[in-house]
C-alpha cells in the first residue's frame, strides 16, 4: 500500500529537515510531496533533497489540495512541516487500513518540550473527540474518500478541524498510538496557558459560526 506524504510549507527551513528524515526512515512504498506557499528561506532547497517539490498559492488547505492532485498513493498523509513521525508510523497506518470500514485517522501527539501542561494537553489527543484533533497530529485518509469529500476547504484557518469533522462522518476513524512529535514553539513564545486559551477561543468561535477570514485576522494580531 503506497502512502503519499503531503507537507505544506512556508519558510520552514528550521524544522523541515527533521520532519523529512522522520519520513525517509519509514518502511515500505511511499512518496513525499512538499507544497511550498512562497518561502524566501532555504525550505525548497531542503525539500528538494528527498521530496517532489511544487509551488502553490499560500494557504494550507489550498497547498494540501494541490499536493493531493499530484499524489499517486492509496493513502494520503497530510503532515505539518514541524511534526515528526515515530518509527513504525507507516506500518501502523497500513495495519489500520486493513479494516475496510476505516476511512482514515490521525496519531496521538507529543510535544518537543517536556512541560507538564503540554503533556496534559497531548494526553487528550488519544481519544476520539473531534475538538482535540488538528493537523499537528497528521491526518491520513484513503485517497478515494478524500476525493469523494472534495478535499480540504480552502479557508484561511481551521481547515484541519473542518476536514477532520467531515471525515469522521464518512466512516470509522483510527487514533494511532505511535505519537507524532510536534513543535511547541507557539506555546514557548506565548506561554502554554495563553496559547491554549487562544486555541480554545478560536475553535469555539469557529464552531458558533465565526468567519474563518475574521478568525485569521484576529489570530495574526495576537500571535
Backbone as a chain_set.jsonl record, in Angstrom:
{"seq": "XXXXXXXXXXXXXXXXXXXXXXXXXXXXXXXXXXXXXXXXXXXXXXXXXXXXXXXXXXXXXXXXXXXXXXXXXXXXXXXXXXXXXXXXXXXXXXXXXXXXXXXXXXXXXXXXXXXXXXXXXXXXXXXXXXXXXXXXXXXXXXXXXXXXXXXXXXXXXXXXXXXXXXXXXXXXXXXXXXXXXXXXXXXXXXXXXXXXXXXXXXXXXXXXXXXXXXXXXXXXXXX", "coords": {"N": [[0.845, -1.193, 0.0], [0.766, 2.028, -1.032], [1.862, 5.089, 0.356], [1.235, 8.482, 0.271], [2.89, 11.254, 1.287], [2.109, 14.436, 2.185], [3.24, 17.639, 2.492], [2.672, 20.83, 3.492], [4.366, 23.931, 3.147], [5.902, 26.956, 4.384], [8.422, 28.96, 4.642], [10.012, 27.174, 6.358], [12.561, 26.254, 7.035], [13.895, 25.773, 9.431], [12.834, 23.531, 10.676], [12.034, 21.615, 8.832], [13.897, 19.742, 7.849], [14.276, 17.742, 9.865], [11.713, 16.683, 9.949], [11.419, 15.588, 7.358], [13.43, 13.645, 7.5], [12.313, 11.944, 9.397], [10.332, 10.843, 7.878], [11.664, 9.572, 5.71], [12.862, 7.503, 7.021], [10.943, 5.62, 7.342], [9.297, 2.5, 6.439], [8.567, 0.69, 3.452], [6.416, 1.326, 0.567], [6.332, 4.601, -0.546], [5.813, 8.14, -1.141], [7.005, 11.515, -1.124], [5.644, 14.681, -1.066], [6.236, 17.995, -1.201], [4.636, 21.005, -0.77], [5.045, 24.188, -1.515], [4.379, 27.433, -0.287], [5.492, 29.853, -1.066], [8.052, 30.359, 0.051], [10.887, 32.189, 1.295], [13.214, 31.473, 2.373], [15.487, 28.731, 2.887], [13.827, 26.597, 2.474], [12.787, 25.239, 0.146], [15.098, 24.298, -1.04], [16.015, 22.467, 0.901], [13.843, 20.689, 0.871], [13.961, 19.638, -1.7], [15.897, 17.687, -1.636], [14.859, 15.25, -0.864], [12.243, 15.03, -1.67], [9.439, 15.467, -3.92], [8.885, 18.651, -5.161], [6.594, 21.261, -5.308], [5.087, 24.378, -6.238], [2.595, 26.551, -4.842], [-0.165, 28.816, -4.45], [-0.217, 30.43, -1.252], [-1.573, 29.071, 1.82], [-2.836, 26.615, 3.787], [-4.935, 24.732, 3.232], [-5.32, 25.065, 0.455], [-2.726, 24.434, -0.447], [-2.449, 21.751, 0.407], [-4.47, 20.502, -1.05], [-3.428, 20.87, -3.605], [-1.152, 19.264, -3.467], [-2.372, 16.769, -3.117], [-3.58, 16.394, -5.59], [-1.422, 15.751, -7.157], [-0.514, 13.437, -6.031], [0.092, 9.867, -5.928], [-0.481, 7.8, -4.263], [-2.211, 5.192, -2.353], [-3.111, 5.912, 0.098], [-3.373, 9.064, 1.628], [-1.296, 11.118, 3.496], [-1.331, 13.854, 5.422], [0.924, 16.127, 6.554], [2.322, 18.319, 8.9], [5.006, 20.685, 8.608], [6.535, 20.878, 10.88], [6.135, 18.605, 12.353], [6.993, 15.444, 13.457], [7.308, 12.057, 12.469], [6.912, 8.98, 14.274], [8.975, 6.024, 14.587], [7.86, 3.274, 12.686], [5.429, 4.342, 11.953], [4.241, 4.277, 9.367], [3.765, 1.547, 9.066], [1.832, 1.237, 11.021], [-0.257, 2.753, 9.953], [-0.836, 1.258, 7.652], [-1.679, -1.123, 8.827], [-3.997, -0.234, 10.14], [-5.533, 0.372, 7.907], [-6.239, -2.099, 6.966], [-8.692, -2.679, 7.93], [-11.643, -2.528, 6.411], [-13.658, -0.748, 6.983], [-12.472, 1.452, 7.99], [-11.781, 4.753, 7.336], [-9.789, 6.582, 7.61], [-7.601, 8.534, 9.708], [-5.651, 9.616, 12.556], [-2.737, 10.501, 14.529], [-1.684, 9.976, 17.938], [-0.359, 12.583, 20.057], [2.71, 14.258, 20.874], [4.747, 16.75, 22.424], [7.759, 18.615, 21.651], [8.838, 19.71, 23.874], [9.372, 19.223, 27.312], [7.19, 19.975, 29.101], [4.886, 20.041, 31.794], [2.174, 20.854, 31.48], [1.917, 20.756, 28.731], [2.223, 18.029, 28.269], [-0.094, 17.158, 29.509], [-2.069, 18.326, 27.895], [-1.473, 17.019, 25.461], [-2.177, 14.445, 26.133], [-4.943, 14.222, 25.808], [-5.263, 13.806, 23.121], [-5.387, 11.174, 22.385], [-7.931, 10.266, 22.43], [-11.196, 9.709, 20.956], [-12.344, 12.34, 20.179], [-13.463, 14.969, 18.47], [-12.769, 17.693, 18.766], [-10.216, 17.79, 19.718], [-8.413, 17.137, 17.769], [-6.07, 17.974, 15.393], [-4.216, 19.35, 12.581], [-1.538, 19.189, 13.355], [-1.153, 16.659, 14.339], [-0.985, 15.027, 12.196], [-2.907, 13.832, 9.515], [-4.403, 11.128, 8.048], [-5.871, 9.56, 5.186], [-7.967, 7.551, 3.138], [-7.399, 7.614, -0.337], [-9.581, 7.598, -2.164], [-11.686, 8.324, -0.526], [-10.958, 10.896, 0.265], [-11.179, 12.186, -2.21], [-13.915, 11.862, -2.716], [-14.9, 13.462, -0.701], [-14.214, 15.926, -1.605], [-11.874, 17.101, -0.91], [-9.836, 19.417, 1.024], [-11.379, 22.281, 2.49], [-10.705, 25.449, 1.239], [-9.952, 27.528, 3.223], [-8.983, 30.304, 5.364], [-8.151, 29.541, 7.936], [-8.506, 26.892, 10.375], [-8.889, 24.784, 8.66], [-8.044, 22.186, 9.079], [-9.496, 21.211, 11.315], [-12.104, 21.458, 10.295], [-11.97, 19.658, 8.139], [-11.406, 17.236, 9.454], [-13.714, 16.86, 10.993], [-15.632, 16.429, 9.005], [-14.557, 14.122, 7.883], [-14.879, 12.233, 9.902], [-17.553, 11.65, 9.673], [-17.649, 9.99, 7.538], [-16.927, 7.395, 8.039], [-15.298, 4.805, 9.988], [-12.776, 5.884, 12.275], [-9.268, 5.919, 12.988], [-7.187, 6.263, 15.787], [-3.967, 6.417, 16.153], [-1.408, 4.925, 18.146], [1.257, 5.511, 17.845], [3.123, 8.136, 18.534], [3.093, 11.39, 17.107], [5.624, 13.808, 17.071], [5.528, 17.127, 17.746], [6.301, 20.602, 17.178], [6.651, 22.838, 19.908], [6.752, 25.545, 19.637], [4.985, 27.77, 19.435], [3.7, 27.665, 21.892], [5.84, 28.04, 23.601], [6.554, 30.626, 22.93], [4.275, 32.239, 23.608], [3.481, 31.271, 26.044], [2.191, 28.445, 27.743], [-0.447, 28.29, 28.84], [-1.622, 30.675, 27.885], [-1.443, 30.317, 25.076], [-3.007, 28.025, 24.747], [-5.453, 29.02, 25.548], [-5.903, 30.867, 23.496], [-6.106, 29.062, 21.321], [-8.388, 27.596, 22.103], [-10.406, 29.549, 22.208], [-10.46, 30.318, 19.507], [-11.368, 27.926, 18.296], [-13.91, 27.604, 19.506], [-15.227, 29.952, 18.649], [-15.203, 29.464, 15.916], [-16.859, 27.216, 15.8], [-19.3, 28.262, 16.521], [-19.91, 29.735, 14.369], [-18.296, 31.853, 13.44], [-16.542, 33.7, 10.962], [-13.959, 32.161, 9.083], [-12.114, 33.869, 7.857], [-12.245, 36.197, 9.405], [-11.384, 35.122, 11.853], [-8.778, 34.42, 11.158], [-7.584, 36.931, 10.796], [-7.764, 37.914, 13.416], [-6.209, 36.02, 14.773], [-3.706, 36.449, 13.615], [-3.184, 38.933, 14.672], [-2.817, 38.463, 17.423], [-0.81, 36.574, 17.703]], "CA": [[0.0, 0.0, 0.0], [1.605, 3.222, -1.162], [1.447, 6.245, 1.153], [1.694, 9.783, -0.21], [3.041, 12.218, 2.37], [1.946, 15.776, 1.625], [3.695, 18.59, 3.5], [2.614, 22.236, 3.092], [5.444, 24.691, 3.788], [6.122, 28.383, 4.168], [9.575, 29.372, 5.462], [10.141, 26.143, 7.399], [13.902, 25.66, 6.985], [14.381, 25.418, 10.766], [12.313, 22.249, 11.175], [11.64, 20.685, 7.77], [14.868, 18.671, 7.692], [13.976, 16.647, 10.801], [10.456, 16.063, 9.534], [11.696, 14.75, 6.193], [14.199, 12.484, 7.962], [11.388, 11.024, 10.063], [9.569, 10.156, 6.825], [12.524, 8.697, 4.913], [13.216, 6.336, 7.84], [9.834, 4.672, 7.353], [9.479, 1.308, 5.604], [7.502, 0.418, 2.501], [6.255, 2.172, -0.607], [5.81, 5.921, -0.219], [6.354, 9.307, -1.833], [6.9, 12.758, -0.357], [5.344, 15.858, -1.883], [6.265, 19.252, -0.458], [3.922, 22.053, -1.498], [5.536, 25.424, -0.915], [3.495, 28.578, -0.489], [6.207, 31.098, -1.336], [9.152, 30.535, 1.009], [12.022, 33.017, 0.891], [14.396, 30.917, 3.022], [16.037, 27.568, 2.199], [12.866, 25.494, 2.557], [12.684, 24.46, -1.094], [16.377, 23.608, -1.224], [15.982, 21.307, 1.797], [12.815, 19.753, 0.427], [14.352, 19.023, -2.957], [16.833, 16.58, -1.421], [14.173, 13.968, -0.625], [10.82, 15.124, -1.99], [8.96, 16.231, -5.071], [8.543, 19.988, -4.664], [5.795, 22.095, -6.195], [4.657, 25.667, -5.674], [1.154, 26.797, -4.819], [-0.524, 29.973, -3.625], [-0.162, 30.07, 0.16], [-2.817, 28.638, 2.467], [-2.652, 25.167, 3.966], [-5.945, 23.972, 2.509], [-5.002, 25.145, -0.973], [-1.487, 23.712, -0.684], [-2.664, 20.314, 0.572], [-5.236, 20.049, -2.208], [-2.509, 20.817, -4.746], [-0.339, 18.063, -3.294], [-3.217, 15.588, -3.326], [-3.799, 16.221, -7.03], [-0.217, 15.16, -7.731], [-0.189, 12.193, -5.327], [-0.242, 8.602, -6.576], [-0.633, 6.779, -3.236], [-3.534, 4.71, -1.961], [-3.43, 6.66, 1.312], [-2.763, 10.382, 1.701], [-0.941, 11.536, 4.849], [-1.049, 15.287, 5.461], [1.854, 16.274, 7.665], [2.876, 19.658, 9.053], [6.459, 20.719, 8.445], [7.195, 20.797, 12.188], [5.625, 17.409, 13.048], [7.868, 14.33, 13.084], [6.716, 10.731, 12.626], [7.613, 7.968, 15.062], [9.313, 4.793, 13.878], [6.726, 2.36, 12.548], [4.176, 5.058, 11.682], [3.626, 3.786, 8.131], [3.249, 0.201, 9.337], [0.593, 1.395, 11.786], [-1.292, 3.202, 9.012], [-1.215, 0.124, 6.803], [-2.445, -2.047, 9.664], [-5.33, 0.352, 10.328], [-6.26, 0.333, 6.644], [-6.748, -3.445, 6.678], [-10.105, -2.626, 8.283], [-12.321, -1.891, 5.282], [-14.55, 0.304, 7.472], [-11.66, 2.587, 8.435], [-11.588, 5.701, 6.235], [-8.603, 7.395, 7.865], [-7.353, 8.753, 11.125], [-4.594, 10.515, 12.975], [-1.841, 9.943, 15.533], [-1.591, 10.688, 19.21], [0.558, 13.723, 19.942], [3.577, 14.689, 21.959], [5.479, 17.965, 22.084], [9.207, 18.519, 21.782], [9.212, 20.354, 25.127], [8.862, 18.356, 28.387], [6.446, 20.744, 30.105], [3.789, 19.237, 32.329], [0.904, 21.242, 30.881], [1.896, 20.252, 27.36], [1.96, 16.588, 28.345], [-1.504, 17.006, 29.85], [-2.823, 18.653, 26.684], [-1.251, 15.968, 24.477], [-2.847, 13.234, 26.597], [-6.316, 14.179, 25.296], [-5.321, 13.502, 21.693], [-5.562, 9.738, 22.158], [-9.347, 9.94, 22.496], [-11.999, 10.002, 19.769], [-13.139, 13.54, 20.402], [-13.005, 15.738, 17.313], [-12.231, 19.016, 19.082], [-8.824, 17.675, 20.12], [-7.605, 16.627, 16.673], [-5.664, 19.035, 14.479], [-3.224, 18.959, 11.601], [-0.256, 18.891, 14.005], [-1.094, 15.219, 14.609], [-1.017, 14.284, 10.948], [-4.209, 13.279, 9.157], [-4.32, 10.233, 6.895], [-7.189, 9.288, 4.628], [-7.959, 6.824, 1.87], [-7.445, 8.549, -1.45], [-10.911, 7.692, -2.756], [-12.539, 9.053, 0.413], [-10.567, 12.302, 0.125], [-11.756, 12.708, -3.45], [-15.363, 11.938, -2.534], [-15.167, 14.598, 0.188], [-13.887, 17.178, -2.266], [-10.633, 17.647, -0.362], [-9.904, 20.435, 2.079], [-11.92, 23.591, 2.189], [-9.596, 26.399, 1.14], [-10.286, 28.625, 4.124], [-7.743, 30.855, 5.92], [-7.778, 28.908, 9.199], [-9.415, 25.826, 10.799], [-9.107, 23.805, 7.593], [-7.817, 20.838, 9.597], [-10.647, 20.841, 12.142], [-13.254, 21.306, 9.4], [-11.794, 18.424, 7.378], [-11.496, 16.079, 10.353], [-15.112, 16.681, 11.381], [-16.309, 15.795, 7.873], [-14.012, 12.779, 7.707], [-15.488, 11.362, 10.915], [-18.887, 11.26, 9.224], [-17.526, 9.085, 6.396], [-16.689, 6.025, 8.465], [-14.531, 4.593, 11.208], [-11.509, 6.598, 12.382], [-8.246, 5.294, 13.82], [-6.265, 7.129, 16.511], [-2.825, 5.517, 16.291], [-0.642, 5.176, 19.365], [2.611, 5.951, 17.51], [2.921, 9.581, 18.651], [3.803, 12.407, 16.331], [6.261, 14.827, 17.898], [5.361, 18.407, 17.078], [6.988, 21.735, 17.796], [5.92, 23.623, 20.913], [7.272, 26.905, 19.507], [3.965, 28.778, 19.749], [3.463, 27.617, 23.339], [7.015, 28.647, 24.233], [6.519, 32.067, 22.655], [3.176, 32.916, 24.283], [3.143, 30.621, 27.306], [1.304, 27.308, 27.476], [-1.838, 28.622, 29.175], [-2.1, 31.715, 26.97], [-1.624, 29.756, 23.739], [-4.151, 27.127, 24.767], [-6.653, 29.867, 25.573], [-6.091, 31.37, 22.134], [-6.601, 27.95, 20.507], [-9.75, 27.243, 22.518], [-11.303, 30.625, 21.776], [-10.589, 30.211, 18.06], [-12.223, 26.777, 17.968], [-15.286, 27.872, 19.924], [-15.779, 30.957, 17.749], [-15.459, 28.804, 14.639], [-17.994, 26.302, 15.929], [-20.557, 29.015, 16.615], [-20.195, 30.366, 13.094], [-17.438, 32.982, 13.074], [-15.906, 33.554, 9.658], [-12.534, 31.839, 9.13], [-11.326, 35.043, 7.466], [-12.167, 37.057, 10.594], [-10.548, 34.432, 12.825], [-7.401, 34.506, 10.691], [-7.098, 38.284, 11.104], [-7.598, 38.016, 14.87], [-5.085, 35.168, 15.154], [-2.485, 37.138, 13.197], [-2.97, 40.07, 15.574], [-2.434, 38.067, 18.78], [0.299, 35.616, 17.792]], "C": [[0.883, 1.247, 0.0], [1.006, 4.384, -0.372], [2.057, 7.507, 0.551], [1.709, 10.763, 0.957], [3.044, 13.614, 1.766], [2.234, 16.792, 2.716], [3.58, 20.011, 2.956], [3.684, 23.028, 3.843], [5.36, 26.183, 3.466], [7.213, 28.816, 5.154], [9.783, 28.434, 6.653], [11.534, 25.508, 7.428], [14.39, 25.175, 8.354], [13.954, 24.023, 11.198], [12.049, 21.215, 10.092], [12.598, 19.514, 7.646], [14.578, 17.481, 8.582], [12.69, 15.929, 10.419], [10.676, 15.134, 8.35], [12.486, 13.498, 6.586], [13.287, 11.464, 8.629], [10.54, 10.255, 9.06], [10.454, 9.16, 6.084], [12.995, 7.478, 5.701], [12.098, 5.307, 7.911], [10.086, 3.559, 6.344], [8.29, 1.159, 4.66], [7.43, 1.454, 1.396], [5.644, 3.518, -0.198], [6.388, 6.959, -1.169], [6.164, 10.519, -0.938], [6.676, 13.902, -1.326], [5.328, 17.069, -0.967], [5.631, 20.329, -1.326], [4.254, 23.383, -0.837], [4.66, 26.616, -1.302], [4.201, 29.902, -0.68], [7.345, 31.381, -0.37], [10.263, 31.403, 0.423], [13.304, 32.568, 1.601], [14.853, 29.684, 2.235], [15.1, 26.351, 2.233], [12.874, 24.626, 1.306], [13.977, 23.713, -1.394], [16.437, 22.35, -0.36], [15.013, 20.25, 1.285], [13.256, 18.979, -0.805], [15.298, 17.851, -2.811], [16.123, 15.231, -1.268], [12.712, 13.974, -1.047], [10.606, 15.732, -3.371], [8.47, 17.575, -4.541], [7.738, 20.726, -5.722], [5.444, 23.392, -5.476], [3.143, 25.802, -5.779], [0.921, 28.134, -4.144], [-0.604, 29.549, -2.158], [-1.554, 29.817, 0.736], [-2.794, 27.132, 2.565], [-3.666, 24.345, 3.179], [-5.647, 23.921, 1.02], [-3.749, 24.321, -1.301], [-1.687, 22.194, -0.584], [-3.504, 19.748, -0.567], [-4.344, 19.931, -3.436], [-1.625, 19.578, -4.664], [-1.123, 16.799, -3.56], [-3.469, 15.331, -4.806], [-2.621, 15.535, -7.7], [0.061, 13.766, -7.185], [-0.666, 10.959, -6.098], [-0.493, 7.481, -5.557], [-2.067, 6.349, -3.004], [-4.054, 5.455, -0.73], [-2.684, 7.987, 1.263], [-2.511, 10.716, 3.175], [-0.528, 13.0, 4.79], [-0.274, 15.585, 6.737], [2.37, 17.703, 7.712], [4.397, 19.602, 9.024], [7.21, 20.615, 9.763], [6.705, 19.614, 13.019], [6.366, 16.183, 12.547], [7.21, 12.986, 13.403], [7.572, 9.853, 13.531], [7.984, 6.797, 14.167], [8.084, 3.882, 13.831], [5.411, 3.03, 12.218], [3.483, 4.532, 10.431], [3.051, 2.386, 8.318], [1.932, 0.278, 10.095], [-0.549, 1.859, 10.893], [-1.775, 2.027, 8.166], [-2.035, -0.905, 7.584], [-3.865, -1.53, 9.867], [-6.171, 0.236, 9.065], [-6.694, -1.068, 6.23], [-8.208, -3.585, 7.078], [-10.832, -1.841, 7.195], [-13.235, -0.758, 5.709], [-13.788, 1.565, 7.896], [-11.368, 3.498, 7.245], [-10.326, 6.533, 6.404], [-8.389, 7.55, 9.352], [-6.218, 9.717, 11.37], [-3.737, 9.804, 14.022], [-2.054, 10.655, 16.867], [-0.425, 11.672, 19.11], [1.482, 13.805, 21.141], [4.353, 15.91, 21.475], [6.972, 17.772, 22.295], [9.743, 19.278, 22.994], [8.597, 19.57, 26.28], [8.113, 19.116, 29.486], [5.192, 19.985, 30.516], [2.456, 19.575, 31.679], [0.802, 20.763, 29.433], [1.646, 18.752, 27.329], [0.491, 16.322, 28.652], [-2.383, 17.273, 28.627], [-2.699, 17.527, 25.655], [-1.991, 14.679, 24.841], [-4.25, 13.099, 26.014], [-6.378, 13.707, 23.846], [-5.476, 12.02, 21.392], [-7.029, 9.335, 22.113], [-10.086, 10.371, 21.238], [-12.936, 11.182, 20.045], [-12.627, 14.596, 19.438], [-12.344, 17.067, 17.669], [-10.755, 18.967, 19.462], [-7.918, 17.189, 18.986], [-7.366, 17.71, 15.629], [-4.583, 18.517, 13.539], [-1.86, 18.649, 12.176], [-0.07, 17.392, 14.211], [-0.944, 14.38, 13.346], [-2.411, 13.73, 10.717], [-4.021, 12.392, 7.934], [-5.726, 9.818, 6.481], [-7.025, 8.461, 3.359], [-8.134, 7.823, 0.721], [-8.86, 8.725, -1.998], [-11.879, 8.437, -1.839], [-12.242, 10.543, 0.332], [-11.209, 12.909, -1.117], [-13.267, 12.83, -3.347], [-15.755, 13.131, -1.667], [-14.925, 15.937, -0.493], [-12.664, 17.86, -1.679], [-10.864, 18.612, 0.784], [-10.665, 21.659, 1.598], [-10.767, 24.593, 2.223], [-9.941, 27.674, 1.897], [-9.021, 29.074, 4.848], [-7.252, 30.189, 7.195], [-8.841, 27.859, 9.532], [-9.709, 24.804, 9.701], [-8.932, 22.373, 8.095], [-8.987, 20.348, 10.436], [-11.873, 20.594, 11.274], [-13.167, 19.993, 8.633], [-11.99, 17.203, 8.269], [-12.939, 15.821, 10.768], [-15.911, 16.037, 10.249], [-15.85, 14.353, 7.688], [-14.637, 11.791, 8.69], [-16.863, 10.864, 10.478], [-18.849, 10.243, 8.081], [-17.333, 7.629, 6.8], [-15.843, 5.971, 9.72], [-13.178, 5.308, 11.144], [-10.558, 5.833, 13.289], [-7.402, 6.384, 14.481], [-5.065, 6.254, 16.865], [-1.938, 5.932, 17.461], [0.808, 5.557, 19.1], [2.61, 7.489, 17.494], [3.728, 10.396, 17.645], [4.391, 13.409, 17.323], [6.199, 16.156, 17.158], [6.031, 19.529, 17.872], [6.073, 22.461, 18.777], [6.263, 25.112, 20.797], [6.233, 27.975, 19.826], [3.682, 28.837, 21.24], [4.633, 28.241, 24.1], [6.967, 30.165, 24.084], [5.487, 32.784, 23.516], [2.931, 32.437, 25.705], [2.094, 29.561, 27.043], [-0.156, 27.668, 27.713], [-2.4, 29.634, 28.185], [-2.354, 31.146, 25.577], [-2.815, 28.81, 23.693], [-5.457, 27.904, 24.848], [-6.952, 30.425, 24.188], [-6.685, 30.272, 21.252], [-8.058, 27.621, 20.814], [-10.761, 28.285, 22.051], [-11.53, 30.556, 20.268], [-11.54, 29.083, 17.662], [-13.677, 27.058, 18.315], [-15.949, 28.905, 19.013], [-16.099, 30.35, 16.385], [-16.714, 27.945, 14.707], [-19.325, 27.033, 16.036], [-20.79, 29.875, 15.381], [-19.35, 31.553, 12.702], [-16.738, 32.682, 11.751], [-14.438, 33.182, 9.813], [-11.645, 33.015, 8.747], [-11.168, 35.998, 8.646], [-11.265, 36.427, 11.652], [-9.076, 34.502, 12.438], [-6.806, 35.872, 11.015], [-6.85, 38.43, 12.592], [-6.384, 37.214, 15.329], [-3.757, 35.834, 14.784], [-2.158, 38.295, 14.127], [-2.416, 39.646, 16.924], [-1.209, 37.165, 18.837], [1.656, 36.305, 17.739]], "O": [[1.652, 1.476, 0.934], [-0.199, 4.63, -0.423], [3.27, 7.578, 0.35], [0.668, 11.063, 1.542], [3.888, 13.932, 0.928], [1.56, 16.812, 3.746], [4.321, 20.37, 2.041], [3.886, 22.819, 5.039], [4.83, 26.599, 2.436], [6.954, 29.011, 6.342], [9.733, 28.858, 7.808], [11.671, 24.345, 7.806], [15.213, 24.263, 8.426], [14.639, 23.392, 12.004], [11.856, 20.041, 10.406], [12.164, 18.397, 7.365], [14.624, 16.337, 8.128], [12.591, 14.709, 10.551], [10.171, 14.011, 8.341], [12.233, 12.414, 6.059], [13.462, 10.258, 8.45], [10.081, 9.149, 9.346], [10.042, 8.023, 5.852], [13.478, 6.514, 5.107], [12.284, 4.231, 8.48], [10.975, 3.663, 5.499], [7.153, 1.463, 5.021], [8.274, 2.345, 1.303], [4.578, 3.567, 0.416], [7.334, 6.686, -1.908], [5.268, 10.545, -0.094], [7.425, 14.073, -2.288], [4.501, 17.157, -0.06], [6.034, 20.54, -2.47], [3.796, 23.667, 0.27], [4.262, 26.785, -2.455], [3.603, 30.961, -0.487], [7.576, 32.536, -0.011], [10.543, 31.361, -0.775], [14.351, 33.198, 1.454], [14.62, 29.609, 1.029], [15.539, 25.217, 2.042], [12.96, 23.402, 1.403], [13.945, 22.613, -1.945], [16.857, 21.292, -0.828], [15.329, 19.061, 1.269], [12.955, 17.792, -0.936], [15.489, 17.091, -3.76], [16.722, 14.185, -1.518], [12.006, 12.997, -0.799], [11.475, 16.417, -3.912], [7.715, 17.619, -3.569], [8.142, 20.809, -6.882], [5.505, 23.474, -4.249], [2.506, 25.247, -6.675], [1.743, 28.553, -3.329], [-1.015, 28.428, -1.859], [-2.563, 30.286, 0.21], [-2.739, 26.44, 1.548], [-3.298, 23.367, 2.529], [-5.715, 22.86, 0.4], [-3.713, 23.604, -2.301], [-1.154, 21.441, -1.4], [-3.268, 18.622, -1.003], [-4.488, 18.993, -4.221], [-1.377, 18.919, -5.674], [-0.605, 15.857, -4.161], [-3.561, 14.179, -5.231], [-2.789, 14.823, -8.689], [0.79, 12.993, -7.806], [-1.669, 10.993, -6.81], [-0.697, 6.331, -5.948], [-3.012, 7.034, -3.396], [-5.261, 5.609, -0.54], [-1.508, 8.034, 0.902], [-3.417, 10.608, 4.001], [0.489, 13.347, 4.189], [-0.745, 15.332, 7.846], [2.805, 18.245, 6.696], [4.996, 18.586, 9.376], [8.4, 20.297, 9.771], [6.84, 19.612, 14.242], [6.372, 15.906, 11.347], [6.631, 12.806, 14.474], [8.797, 9.968, 13.55], [7.382, 6.599, 13.112], [7.364, 3.742, 14.82], [4.373, 2.369, 12.201], [2.264, 4.358, 10.43], [1.982, 2.072, 7.795], [1.021, -0.513, 9.849], [-1.685, 1.412, 11.054], [-2.977, 1.831, 7.988], [-2.979, -1.486, 7.049], [-4.826, -2.294, 9.777], [-7.382, 0.026, 9.138], [-7.432, -1.224, 5.257], [-8.892, -4.502, 6.622], [-10.654, -0.629, 7.074], [-13.563, 0.108, 4.898], [-14.389, 2.613, 8.13], [-10.775, 3.062, 6.258], [-9.843, 7.127, 5.44], [-8.931, 6.79, 10.155], [-5.866, 10.526, 10.512], [-3.985, 8.646, 14.356], [-2.539, 11.785, 16.916], [0.389, 11.596, 18.19], [1.107, 13.472, 22.265], [4.587, 16.081, 20.278], [7.396, 16.877, 23.026], [10.952, 19.468, 23.129], [7.403, 19.273, 26.237], [8.379, 18.915, 30.671], [4.524, 19.366, 29.687], [1.683, 18.672, 31.357], [-0.281, 20.407, 28.969], [0.933, 18.26, 26.455], [-0.1, 15.38, 28.124], [-3.328, 16.53, 28.361], [-3.692, 17.124, 25.049], [-2.384, 13.913, 23.96], [-4.704, 11.985, 25.751], [-7.428, 13.256, 23.386], [-5.681, 11.651, 20.235], [-7.345, 8.19, 21.792], [-9.654, 11.287, 20.538], [-14.154, 11.026, 20.131], [-11.497, 15.068, 19.565], [-11.453, 17.523, 16.953], [-10.106, 20.011, 19.521], [-6.757, 16.862, 19.234], [-8.299, 18.28, 15.063], [-4.101, 17.394, 13.682], [-1.087, 17.918, 11.557], [1.062, 16.911, 14.251], [-0.793, 13.16, 13.42], [-3.03, 13.209, 11.645], [-3.536, 12.851, 6.9], [-6.64, 9.735, 7.301], [-6.071, 8.643, 2.602], [-8.927, 8.759, 0.815], [-9.295, 9.845, -2.265], [-12.793, 9.107, -2.319], [-13.161, 11.362, 0.332], [-11.726, 14.025, -1.071], [-13.844, 13.801, -3.838], [-16.808, 13.736, -1.869], [-15.382, 16.972, -0.008], [-12.433, 19.047, -1.912], [-11.918, 18.628, 1.42], [-10.594, 22.021, 0.424], [-9.95, 24.574, 3.144], [-10.183, 28.732, 1.316], [-8.068, 28.3, 4.94], [-6.064, 30.259, 7.509], [-9.96, 27.932, 9.022], [-10.671, 24.043, 9.803], [-9.586, 21.455, 7.602], [-9.425, 19.207, 10.292], [-12.603, 19.627, 11.492], [-14.166, 19.289, 8.488], [-12.664, 16.248, 7.882], [-13.343, 14.664, 10.883], [-16.771, 15.193, 10.501], [-16.65, 13.471, 7.377], [-14.893, 10.639, 8.338], [-17.287, 9.777, 10.872], [-19.883, 9.696, 7.698], [-17.552, 6.726, 5.992], [-15.69, 6.968, 10.426], [-12.524, 5.334, 10.102], [-10.984, 5.179, 14.241], [-6.954, 7.318, 13.815], [-5.145, 5.436, 17.782], [-1.744, 7.117, 17.729], [1.529, 5.897, 20.039], [2.137, 8.084, 16.526], [4.896, 10.111, 17.381], [3.736, 13.804, 18.287], [6.755, 16.292, 16.068], [6.285, 19.406, 19.07], [4.889, 22.669, 18.514], [6.084, 25.861, 21.757], [6.57, 28.991, 20.433], [3.453, 29.912, 21.796], [4.434, 28.895, 25.125], [7.303, 30.897, 25.015], [5.787, 33.828, 24.095], [2.255, 33.11, 26.483], [1.206, 29.754, 26.213], [-1.01, 27.38, 26.875], [-3.52, 29.476, 27.699], [-3.372, 31.458, 24.959], [-3.553, 28.791, 22.708], [-6.463, 27.486, 24.274], [-8.104, 30.455, 23.756], [-7.648, 30.511, 20.522], [-8.861, 27.397, 19.908], [-11.837, 27.944, 21.561], [-12.658, 30.715, 19.8], [-12.405, 29.259, 16.804], [-14.574, 26.784, 17.518], [-17.114, 28.747, 18.646], [-17.118, 30.668, 15.774], [-17.53, 27.947, 13.786], [-20.366, 26.481, 15.679], [-21.743, 30.653, 15.334], [-19.658, 32.213, 11.709], [-16.388, 31.536, 11.469], [-13.729, 33.817, 10.594], [-10.535, 33.142, 9.263], [-10.087, 36.544, 8.865], [-10.467, 37.124, 12.28], [-8.216, 34.632, 13.309], [-5.66, 35.965, 11.455], [-5.841, 39.006, 12.999], [-5.618, 37.673, 16.176], [-2.799, 35.786, 15.555], [-0.987, 38.605, 14.347], [-1.628, 40.379, 17.521], [-0.62, 37.0, 19.906], [2.689, 35.639, 17.802]]}, "num_chains": 1, "name": "protein.A"}
